[in-house]
Amino acid sequence: MSRKVLGIVVALLALPLGYWAWQLILAQQLAARITQSRQNLKQIALALHSYHDQYQCFPPAYVLGPDGKPWHSWRVLLLPFLGEQTLAAKYRLDEPWDGPHNRQLQMLRPKVYASALQKSRSANVVTYLGVVSRRTMWPANFTVKIDDVTDGTSNTIFLVENEASDVVWSEPRDMREKDALAQLRPADKAKPNTPPSPTILILLVDGSVRRISPQINRDLFVSLLTPKFGAFMVADGWPREDRPASKLPDAVDISRFPGTRVFPVPEMVLAVNQTSLYCATVQLAWDLLRPSANAPVVVSGDSPAAESLNAHPFPPDALDGNSYFADAAGLDDDKSATLFQKLRERFPNVPVEMLGNPDDLPGIRILAYLQKSVPFPDVMEQFPVPLAFSNGQESRAVHSFGWPSSSGEGGGMQVLKETVEVRDYVSNDNFILVLHSDSPAGDEIYLAKVAPAETLQETWDSTASRLRVPLADKVVPELRAADHLQIPIISFGVVASLQELVNLGLPTAEKPLRFIADARQSMRFRLDEYGAELIADTQMVVGDNGDGALHIDTLLPRRLVFDRPFLLALKEKKATVPYFLAWIGNADLMELAKP
């Protein structure tokens, strides 16, 4: 064999040896980093227990400032117990973590908070995070005692390492339960022929450190997060978690959604596979036309919409006075400007444009505006896999939220206790839910997977009747861990001309030619895992002259999945009528998943 050939053979044999040698080096480096991270977590555990020895409780996830906002992290409170007395002395508790003085300390991250596994290159980021929830070791600004851990300190997670964290060490922010669950990668969702995911380090309350697979059973992981078999650690006073900053969709012409209609009154006939929307701002605007309280508005000709509006004045106690504005003014520019100024004094930065008056008609402008924020007490989970919503004619993949079914032990445990109530359950295709909120007026969201009646109002009346007297002989009102709840994310902004009212004559003795020259309603709405947001307005331009032309087995896990048409309603808790009704007959207004 020539030397050249021998050299080639030796080189070829050396290649795999070099590769495996390099892999061995990488494995040794990873093992060293994991060892260092374990030591960090154990040191943090000792500090947490030392804090408990001194204060008879573990630190809260954060401390609130005088403004009611989170000011200081548990990581700051722990400094004296980590040998960081100098840094603790520099940190000022009379200003927030990002105040002018404390901001300068952000680059002085204690070494014990630094993980060799973190992906961020920032020198002030931490990867050891608590999971903030009513039912974990970190119930916001409340504290937990060792005696509260009835599941056992060796069975309860204290901290989770998140290599992708962007949390600054002094920032009063950790992970929410949904963020921790997002780290899991179910085995059946893993791509074929890919290496296994790296393990996740967790610190248990007893001070031990364990490595868990991201493919761990979700239910087991949730049970490890909860120190009291899933029970809330805090019953009352839980701070409201604000919706992430994302404005509602802009209102576009209803023609963009060919399968959607806007109803001026809920007594209009439904089409099962169409989406139909109703909001009470039309009724609020119409009631301003009445010559006196509850007196009908005189109209010329036959108008079913006007007849319905006259018959059902909106009850004054059905809406919190702080949630809406309804008033009228002259059509001239100065008076109209004053009307909108009054609106913006009540609701700054409202996204309402003045309806034009191109013919310079004399008359009045009517404006009714409604703004509602309906936050859930419990933030739900957004599903990573799209929901197939079908109305029998088409099926669309849409984003959704709710509660994934849990199996095994703990399946009977109550979940989303403050938010979800099952009011009637006949089968997986026939049930009614109520979603409670933290809003000042106690707004409630009703979701009914039921067969529609002839009109939207009759569908609501039928649902309301079942709320009073359920069809099921026995209903388990609690949502249990074994139940599966999945609700489409609904997000839309529409503006529609109310053709049922335009050109409708409204004669009076003084102004026999009075008529509605224009009438429009806009609605912007979103329903997701945080709750619901609604902004709606109705404007009418009423001219003083014109021709007035007429133109189960309740013990089994339940699948509470809204994957076909359903009724959606929003109502204040003490009100007798809803202020928003919708028959969701298709996926027009849902948040579509990308193919």
C-alpha positions as CSV (number, residue, x, y, z in Angstrom):
1,M,0.0,0.0,0.0
2,S,1.5,3.4,-1.0
3,R,2.0,6.1,1.6
4,K,-0.5,8.3,-0.1
5,V,-3.2,5.6,0.1
6,L,-2.3,4.8,3.7
7,G,-2.6,8.5,4.6
8,I,-6.1,8.7,3.1
9,V,-7.1,5.6,5.0
10,V,-5.8,6.9,8.3
11,A,-7.5,10.3,7.7
12,L,-10.8,8.5,7.0
13,L,-10.5,6.5,10.1
14,A,-9.7,9.6,12.2
15,L,-12.8,11.6,11.0
16,P,-15.4,9.6,13.1
17,L,-13.0,9.4,16.0
18,G,-12.6,13.2,15.9
19,Y,-16.3,13.7,15.7
20,W,-17.0,11.5,18.7
21,A,-14.2,13.1,20.6
22,W,-15.7,16.5,19.9
23,Q,-19.1,15.2,21.0
24,L,-17.6,13.9,24.2
25,I,-16.1,17.3,24.9
26,L,-19.5,19.0,24.3
27,A,-21.2,16.5,26.6
28,Q,-18.6,17.1,29.4
29,Q,-19.1,20.9,29.0
30,L,-22.9,20.5,29.2
31,A,-22.5,18.2,32.3
32,A,-20.3,20.9,33.9
33,R,-22.9,23.6,33.2
34,I,-25.7,21.5,34.6
35,T,-23.6,20.8,37.7
36,Q,-23.0,24.5,38.2
37,S,-26.7,25.2,37.7
38,R,-27.6,22.5,40.3
39,Q,-25.3,24.2,42.8
40,N,-26.8,27.6,42.1
41,L,-30.3,26.2,42.7
42,K,-29.3,24.5,45.9
43,Q,-27.8,27.7,47.2
44,I,-31.0,29.6,46.4
45,A,-33.0,26.9,48.2
46,L,-30.9,27.4,51.3
47,A,-31.5,31.1,51.1
48,L,-35.3,30.6,50.7
49,H,-35.4,28.4,53.8
50,S,-33.3,30.8,55.8
51,Y,-35.8,33.5,54.8
52,H,-38.6,31.2,56.0
53,D,-36.7,30.7,59.3
54,Q,-36.6,34.4,59.9
55,Y,-40.0,35.5,58.7
56,Q,-42.0,32.2,59.1
57,C,-42.9,32.2,55.4
58,F,-41.3,32.1,52.1
59,P,-40.9,35.4,50.2
60,P,-43.7,36.6,47.9
61,A,-43.2,36.5,44.1
62,Y,-43.1,40.3,44.3
63,V,-43.8,43.2,46.6
64,L,-46.4,45.9,45.6
65,G,-45.5,49.5,45.7
66,P,-47.7,52.4,46.9
67,D,-49.2,52.6,43.3
68,G,-50.4,49.0,43.6
69,K,-48.0,47.7,41.0
70,P,-45.2,45.2,41.5
71,W,-42.0,47.0,42.7
72,H,-39.6,44.4,44.0
73,S,-38.8,40.7,43.2
74,W,-38.3,37.9,45.6
75,R,-34.8,37.8,44.2
76,V,-34.1,41.2,45.8
77,L,-35.6,40.1,49.1
78,L,-33.3,37.1,49.1
79,L,-30.1,39.1,48.8
80,P,-29.1,39.2,52.5
81,F,-29.5,35.4,52.7
82,L,-27.2,34.9,49.7
83,G,-24.3,36.8,51.2
84,E,-25.1,39.9,49.1
85,Q,-25.5,42.3,51.9
86,T,-23.6,45.1,50.0
87,L,-25.9,44.9,47.0
88,A,-28.9,44.7,49.3
89,A,-27.8,47.9,51.1
90,K,-27.4,49.7,47.7
91,Y,-30.9,48.6,46.5
92,R,-33.6,51.2,47.5
93,L,-37.0,49.9,48.5
94,D,-38.6,53.3,48.3
95,E,-38.6,53.3,44.5
96,P,-39.5,50.6,41.9
97,W,-36.9,48.1,40.5
98,D,-36.5,50.2,37.4
99,G,-36.4,53.6,39.2
100,P,-33.5,56.0,38.5
101,H,-31.3,54.6,41.3
102,N,-32.2,50.9,41.1
103,R,-31.9,50.9,37.4
104,Q,-28.1,51.3,37.8
105,L,-27.9,48.1,39.8
106,Q,-29.4,45.9,37.1
107,M,-25.9,44.9,35.8
108,L,-24.8,43.7,39.3
109,R,-26.6,40.4,39.0
110,P,-25.5,38.0,41.8
111,K,-23.4,35.1,40.4
112,V,-25.8,32.6,41.9
113,Y,-28.6,33.9,39.7
114,A,-26.4,33.4,36.6
115,S,-26.9,30.1,34.7
116,A,-24.3,28.7,32.3
117,L,-27.2,27.3,30.3
118,Q,-29.0,30.6,29.6
119,K,-29.4,31.5,25.9
120,S,-29.5,35.3,26.5
121,R,-26.2,37.1,26.2
122,S,-27.4,39.8,28.6
123,A,-25.4,39.9,31.8
124,N,-28.5,40.9,33.9
125,V,-30.9,38.1,32.9
126,V,-31.9,35.2,35.2
127,T,-33.2,31.8,34.2
128,Y,-34.3,30.5,37.7
129,L,-38.0,31.5,37.8
130,G,-41.0,30.9,40.0
131,V,-44.3,30.0,38.5
132,V,-46.8,32.7,39.6
133,S,-50.3,31.4,40.1
134,R,-53.0,31.2,42.7
135,R,-52.2,27.5,43.2
136,T,-48.4,27.4,43.2
137,M,-45.6,28.3,45.6
138,W,-45.6,31.9,44.2
139,P,-49.1,33.4,44.6
140,A,-48.2,36.9,43.4
141,N,-47.8,39.3,46.4
142,F,-49.0,36.7,48.9
143,T,-46.8,34.3,50.9
144,V,-46.7,30.6,51.5
145,K,-45.6,28.8,54.6
146,I,-44.0,25.4,54.8
147,D,-47.1,24.0,56.5
148,D,-49.1,24.9,53.4
149,V,-47.2,22.4,51.4
150,T,-49.5,19.4,52.1
151,D,-48.5,17.5,48.9
152,G,-45.0,17.1,50.4
153,T,-41.9,19.3,49.9
154,S,-40.3,16.6,47.8
155,N,-43.3,16.6,45.4
156,T,-43.7,20.4,44.9
157,I,-41.8,22.6,42.5
158,F,-40.2,25.8,43.8
159,L,-38.3,27.1,40.8
160,V,-38.1,26.1,37.1
161,E,-35.1,26.8,34.9
162,N,-36.0,28.6,31.7
163,E,-33.0,28.9,29.4
164,A,-34.9,31.3,27.1
165,S,-35.8,33.7,29.9
166,D,-35.4,37.5,29.3
167,V,-36.3,38.4,32.9
168,V,-33.9,40.9,34.6
169,W,-32.7,39.6,38.0
170,S,-34.3,42.5,39.9
171,E,-37.5,42.6,37.8
172,P,-40.7,41.6,39.7
173,R,-41.6,39.1,36.9
174,D,-41.4,35.4,36.7
175,M,-43.4,32.8,34.7
176,R,-47.1,32.3,34.6
177,E,-48.5,28.8,34.7
178,K,-49.1,28.9,30.9
179,D,-45.5,30.0,30.3
180,A,-44.2,27.0,32.3
181,L,-46.5,24.6,30.4
182,A,-45.3,26.1,27.1
183,Q,-41.8,24.6,27.9
184,L,-43.3,21.1,27.6
185,R,-43.0,19.2,24.3
186,P,-45.4,16.3,24.1
187,A,-43.8,13.2,22.7
188,D,-46.5,12.7,20.0
189,K,-45.8,16.2,18.7
190,A,-42.1,15.8,18.4
191,K,-40.8,15.7,14.8
192,P,-39.4,12.3,13.7
193,N,-35.7,11.7,13.5
194,T,-34.8,14.6,15.8
195,P,-32.6,14.4,18.9
196,P,-34.4,14.4,22.2
197,S,-35.0,17.8,23.8
198,P,-32.7,18.9,26.6
199,T,-34.0,18.3,30.1
200,I,-35.4,21.0,32.4
201,L,-33.9,21.6,35.8
202,I,-36.4,22.1,38.7
203,L,-35.8,23.0,42.3
204,L,-38.2,21.3,44.7
205,V,-39.3,22.8,48.0
206,D,-37.2,20.3,50.0
207,G,-34.1,21.8,48.4
208,S,-33.4,19.0,46.0
209,V,-32.7,19.6,42.3
210,R,-34.2,17.3,39.6
211,R,-34.0,17.0,35.8
212,I,-37.3,16.4,34.0
213,S,-37.9,15.8,30.4
214,P,-39.9,18.4,28.4
215,Q,-42.0,15.4,27.4
216,I,-43.2,14.9,31.0
217,N,-46.9,14.1,31.4
218,R,-48.6,17.5,31.5
219,D,-50.9,16.5,34.4
220,L,-47.9,15.3,36.5
221,F,-46.1,18.5,35.8
222,V,-49.2,20.5,36.9
223,S,-49.5,18.4,40.1
224,L,-45.8,19.1,40.9
225,L,-46.5,22.8,40.6
226,T,-49.3,22.8,43.2
227,P,-48.5,22.4,46.9
228,K,-52.1,21.7,47.9
229,F,-53.5,19.2,45.4
230,G,-54.4,22.1,43.1
231,A,-56.2,24.2,45.7
232,F,-55.8,27.9,45.5
233,M,-53.3,29.3,48.0
234,V,-55.2,32.7,47.9
235,A,-59.0,33.0,48.0
236,D,-59.5,36.8,47.8
237,G,-57.6,39.8,46.8
238,W,-55.8,38.3,43.9
239,P,-54.2,41.0,41.7
240,R,-55.7,41.4,38.3
241,E,-53.5,40.3,35.5
242,D,-53.8,42.9,32.7
243,R,-54.3,41.9,29.1
244,P,-51.0,42.2,27.2
245,A,-50.8,45.4,25.3
246,S,-52.5,44.7,22.0
247,K,-55.2,47.0,20.6
248,L,-58.5,45.7,19.3
249,P,-58.7,45.2,15.6
250,D,-59.6,48.3,13.6
251,A,-63.2,48.4,12.4
252,V,-63.5,47.6,8.7
253,D,-66.6,47.6,6.5
254,I,-68.9,44.6,7.1
255,S,-68.6,43.7,3.4
256,R,-65.2,42.3,4.2
257,F,-67.0,39.4,6.1
258,P,-69.6,38.1,3.6
259,G,-70.8,35.5,6.2
260,T,-71.5,38.1,8.9
261,R,-74.4,40.4,9.6
262,V,-75.0,43.2,12.1
263,F,-78.5,43.3,13.6
264,P,-80.0,46.6,14.9
265,V,-82.4,44.4,17.0
266,P,-82.0,40.8,18.2
267,E,-85.5,39.9,17.0
268,M,-84.2,39.3,13.4
269,V,-84.2,35.9,11.8
270,L,-81.0,33.8,12.1
271,A,-79.2,32.0,9.4
272,V,-77.6,29.0,11.0
273,N,-74.3,29.2,9.1
274,Q,-74.0,33.0,9.3
275,T,-72.5,35.0,12.1
276,S,-75.0,37.5,13.5
277,L,-74.0,40.4,15.8
278,Y,-76.1,42.6,18.1
279,C,-75.0,45.3,20.5
280,A,-77.3,47.5,22.6
281,T,-75.8,50.8,21.4
282,V,-78.5,50.9,18.7
283,Q,-81.2,50.6,21.4
284,L,-79.4,53.3,23.6
285,A,-79.4,55.7,20.6
286,W,-83.0,55.0,19.7
287,D,-84.1,55.6,23.3
288,L,-82.8,59.2,23.0
289,L,-85.4,59.8,20.2
290,R,-88.3,59.0,22.5
291,P,-90.5,62.1,23.3
292,S,-90.6,60.9,26.9
293,A,-89.4,57.9,29.0
294,N,-90.6,54.6,27.4
295,A,-92.9,56.5,25.0
296,P,-92.7,55.1,21.4
297,V,-91.0,57.0,18.6
298,V,-93.6,57.8,15.9
299,V,-92.4,56.4,12.5
300,S,-94.0,56.6,9.1
301,G,-94.6,53.3,7.3
302,D,-94.0,49.7,8.4
303,S,-90.7,49.0,10.0
304,P,-90.2,45.8,12.0
305,A,-86.9,47.1,13.4
306,A,-88.5,50.3,14.6
307,E,-91.3,48.3,16.1
308,S,-88.9,46.2,18.1
309,L,-86.8,49.2,19.2
310,N,-90.0,50.9,20.4
311,A,-91.1,47.8,22.3
312,H,-87.9,47.2,24.2
313,P,-86.4,50.3,25.8
314,F,-83.0,49.3,27.3
315,P,-83.3,48.9,31.1
316,P,-81.4,51.7,32.9
317,D,-80.0,49.2,35.4
318,A,-78.7,46.8,32.7
319,L,-75.5,48.7,32.2
320,D,-73.0,50.2,34.6
321,G,-73.1,54.0,34.1
322,N,-69.4,54.1,33.9
323,S,-69.3,51.8,30.8
324,Y,-71.4,53.9,28.3
325,F,-72.2,57.3,27.0
326,A,-75.4,58.3,25.2
327,D,-76.3,61.9,24.2
328,A,-77.5,64.0,21.4
329,A,-76.6,67.4,19.9
330,G,-77.3,69.6,17.0
331,L,-75.8,68.7,13.6
332,D,-73.8,71.9,13.2
333,D,-70.1,71.6,13.6
334,D,-69.7,73.3,16.9
335,K,-72.4,71.3,18.7
336,S,-71.2,68.0,17.2
337,A,-67.7,68.9,18.3
338,T,-69.0,69.5,21.8
339,L,-70.8,66.2,21.8
340,F,-67.6,64.3,21.0
341,Q,-65.6,66.4,23.5
342,K,-68.0,65.2,26.2
343,L,-67.5,61.6,25.0
344,R,-63.7,61.9,25.2
345,E,-63.8,63.4,28.6
346,R,-65.5,60.2,29.8
347,F,-63.5,57.9,27.5
348,P,-60.1,59.4,26.5
349,N,-58.7,58.3,23.1
350,V,-61.9,56.7,21.9
351,P,-61.6,55.3,18.3
352,V,-64.8,56.9,17.1
353,E,-65.0,59.0,13.9
354,M,-67.8,61.5,13.5
355,L,-70.5,60.4,11.0
356,G,-70.6,63.0,8.2
357,N,-73.4,65.3,7.2
358,P,-72.6,66.0,3.5
359,D,-76.0,67.6,2.8
360,D,-75.6,70.1,5.7
361,L,-79.0,69.0,7.0
362,P,-80.4,70.7,10.0
363,G,-81.3,68.3,12.8
364,I,-79.6,66.3,15.5
365,R,-76.7,63.9,15.9
366,I,-77.2,60.9,18.3
367,L,-74.3,59.1,19.7
368,A,-74.2,56.0,21.9
369,Y,-70.9,54.5,23.0
370,L,-70.1,51.4,25.0
371,Q,-66.8,50.2,26.3
372,K,-66.3,47.0,28.3
373,S,-63.3,45.2,29.7
374,V,-64.2,41.7,31.0
375,P,-61.1,40.1,32.5
376,F,-61.1,36.5,33.7
377,P,-60.0,35.8,37.3
378,D,-58.0,32.9,35.9
379,V,-55.9,33.3,32.8
380,M,-56.6,30.2,30.6
381,E,-54.3,28.4,28.3
382,Q,-54.0,29.0,24.6
383,F,-53.9,25.8,22.6
384,P,-50.8,25.2,20.5
385,V,-52.7,23.1,18.0
386,P,-55.5,24.8,16.0
387,L,-59.2,23.9,16.5
388,A,-61.1,22.7,13.5
389,F,-64.4,24.8,13.5
390,S,-67.1,23.4,11.2
391,N,-70.6,24.7,10.5
392,G,-71.4,21.8,8.2
393,Q,-70.5,23.7,5.0
394,E,-66.8,24.4,5.7
395,S,-64.2,23.7,8.3
396,R,-61.5,26.3,9.3
397,A,-58.5,25.9,11.5
398,V,-58.7,28.6,14.2
399,H,-56.8,29.6,17.4
400,S,-58.4,28.6,20.6
401,F,-58.0,28.7,24.4
402,G,-59.4,26.9,27.5
403,W,-58.4,24.0,29.6
404,P,-56.8,20.8,28.1
405,S,-58.2,17.6,29.5
406,S,-56.1,16.0,32.3
407,S,-56.0,12.3,32.8
408,G,-54.9,10.1,35.7
409,E,-55.0,11.0,39.4
410,G,-56.5,14.4,40.1
411,G,-58.9,14.2,37.2
412,G,-61.7,15.1,39.5
413,M,-59.9,18.2,40.8
414,Q,-61.8,21.5,40.3
415,V,-59.9,23.9,37.9
416,L,-60.5,27.5,36.8
417,K,-62.7,27.7,39.9
418,E,-63.3,31.4,39.8
419,T,-64.0,31.6,36.0
420,V,-65.8,28.6,34.6
421,E,-69.3,27.4,35.6
422,V,-71.1,24.7,33.7
423,R,-74.8,25.7,33.9
424,D,-76.4,22.9,31.8
425,Y,-74.9,19.8,30.2
426,V,-76.9,17.3,28.2
427,S,-74.1,16.1,25.9
428,N,-70.9,17.2,24.3
429,D,-73.0,18.9,21.6
430,N,-75.6,20.5,24.0
431,F,-74.4,22.5,26.9
432,I,-74.2,26.0,28.4
433,L,-71.3,27.7,30.2
434,V,-70.9,30.9,32.1
435,L,-67.5,32.6,32.3
436,H,-67.3,34.9,35.3
437,S,-65.1,38.0,35.4
438,D,-63.3,40.4,37.7
439,S,-65.0,43.5,36.2
440,P,-66.6,46.0,38.6
441,A,-70.1,45.2,37.3
442,G,-69.5,41.4,37.5
443,D,-69.9,41.0,33.7
444,E,-70.6,37.4,32.6
445,I,-69.9,35.7,29.3
446,Y,-72.4,33.0,28.2
447,L,-71.4,30.4,25.7
448,A,-74.2,28.0,24.5
449,K,-73.5,25.1,22.1
450,V,-77.2,24.7,21.3
451,A,-79.5,24.5,18.3
452,P,-80.6,28.0,17.3
453,A,-84.1,29.2,17.5
454,E,-85.7,31.3,14.7
455,T,-84.3,34.6,15.9
456,L,-81.3,35.7,17.9
457,Q,-83.5,36.9,20.7
458,E,-85.4,33.6,20.9
459,T,-82.1,31.7,21.0
460,W,-81.1,33.8,24.0
461,D,-84.5,33.4,25.6
462,S,-84.2,29.7,25.3
463,T,-80.7,29.7,26.7
464,A,-81.8,32.0,29.6
465,S,-84.6,29.6,30.4
466,R,-82.1,26.7,30.7
467,L,-80.0,28.9,32.9
468,R,-82.9,29.0,35.3
469,V,-84.1,25.4,34.8
470,P,-81.4,23.1,33.2
471,L,-82.5,20.4,30.9
472,A,-80.2,17.9,32.6
473,D,-81.4,16.2,35.7
474,K,-78.1,16.8,37.4
475,V,-75.3,19.2,36.5
476,V,-71.8,19.3,37.9
477,P,-71.2,23.0,37.8
478,E,-67.4,22.8,38.4
479,L,-65.0,22.4,35.6
480,R,-62.8,19.4,36.5
481,A,-59.3,18.6,35.5
482,A,-60.5,15.7,33.3
483,D,-62.9,17.9,31.4
484,H,-61.7,19.5,28.1
485,L,-62.7,23.1,27.5
486,Q,-61.8,24.7,24.1
487,I,-63.2,28.0,22.9
488,P,-62.3,29.8,19.6
489,I,-60.5,33.1,19.9
490,I,-62.9,35.7,18.4
491,S,-61.3,38.9,17.2
492,F,-62.9,41.4,14.9
493,G,-63.7,45.0,14.1
494,V,-66.6,45.8,11.8
495,V,-68.7,48.9,10.8
496,A,-72.1,48.5,9.2
497,S,-74.7,50.8,7.8
498,L,-78.1,50.1,9.6
499,Q,-80.1,49.9,6.4
500,E,-83.2,48.9,8.4
501,L,-83.3,52.4,9.8
502,V,-81.8,54.6,7.1
503,N,-84.4,56.9,5.5
504,L,-87.0,55.9,8.1
505,G,-89.4,58.8,8.6
506,L,-89.8,60.1,12.2
507,P,-92.5,62.8,11.9
508,T,-93.4,65.1,14.7
509,A,-96.0,67.8,14.9
510,E,-93.3,70.5,14.6
511,K,-91.1,68.6,12.1
512,P,-93.3,66.4,9.9
513,L,-90.5,65.6,7.5
514,R,-87.9,64.5,10.1
515,F,-86.1,61.3,9.0
516,I,-83.0,59.2,9.7
517,A,-80.5,60.4,7.1
518,D,-77.8,57.9,8.2
519,A,-77.3,55.3,10.9
520,R,-74.2,53.2,11.4
521,Q,-72.8,50.9,14.1
522,S,-69.3,49.8,14.7
523,M,-68.1,47.0,17.0
524,R,-64.6,46.0,18.0
525,F,-64.4,42.8,20.0
526,R,-61.9,40.2,21.3
527,L,-62.4,37.1,23.3
528,D,-59.3,35.1,24.3
529,E,-57.6,33.4,27.3
530,Y,-57.5,36.7,29.2
531,G,-61.2,37.6,28.9
532,A,-63.2,39.9,26.6
533,E,-62.9,43.4,25.4
534,L,-65.7,45.3,23.6
535,I,-65.9,48.8,22.1
536,A,-69.1,49.7,20.2
537,D,-70.8,52.8,19.1
538,T,-73.9,53.8,17.1
539,Q,-74.4,57.1,15.4
540,M,-77.5,58.5,13.8
541,V,-77.9,61.6,11.8
542,V,-81.5,62.7,12.0
543,G,-82.5,65.4,9.5
544,D,-85.4,67.8,10.0
545,N,-86.5,67.7,6.4
546,G,-86.7,64.9,3.8
547,D,-89.1,62.7,1.9
548,G,-89.1,60.0,4.6
549,A,-88.8,57.3,1.9
550,L,-89.0,53.8,3.2
551,H,-86.5,51.6,1.9
552,I,-74.7,13.3,30.0
553,D,-73.4,11.3,32.2
554,T,-71.9,14.0,34.5
555,L,-69.2,11.6,36.0
556,L,-67.5,11.2,32.6
557,P,-65.0,13.7,31.3
558,R,-66.9,16.3,29.3
559,R,-65.7,17.8,25.9
560,L,-66.8,21.4,26.2
561,V,-65.5,22.2,22.7
562,F,-67.1,25.0,20.7
563,D,-66.2,23.5,17.3
564,R,-69.5,24.3,15.6
565,P,-72.0,27.2,15.7
566,F,-72.8,28.6,19.1
567,L,-74.4,31.5,21.0
568,L,-72.2,34.1,22.6
569,A,-73.7,36.7,25.0
570,L,-72.3,39.3,27.4
571,K,-74.4,40.5,30.3
572,E,-73.9,42.3,33.6
573,K,-74.4,40.0,36.5
574,K,-77.5,41.8,37.9
575,A,-79.0,42.8,34.6
576,T,-82.0,41.1,33.0
577,V,-80.9,41.6,29.4
578,P,-77.6,41.2,27.6
579,Y,-75.8,44.1,26.1
580,F,-74.1,42.0,23.4
581,L,-75.4,39.0,21.5
582,A,-73.9,37.0,18.8
583,W,-74.7,33.8,16.9
584,I,-71.3,32.5,15.8
585,G,-72.3,30.6,12.7
586,N,-68.9,30.5,10.9
587,A,-65.2,31.3,11.4
588,D,-65.5,34.8,9.8
589,L,-64.6,36.6,13.0
590,M,-62.3,34.0,14.5
591,E,-58.5,34.2,14.7
592,L,-57.5,31.9,11.9
593,A,-54.5,29.7,12.3
594,K,-51.8,29.9,9.6
595,P,-51.7,26.8,7.3
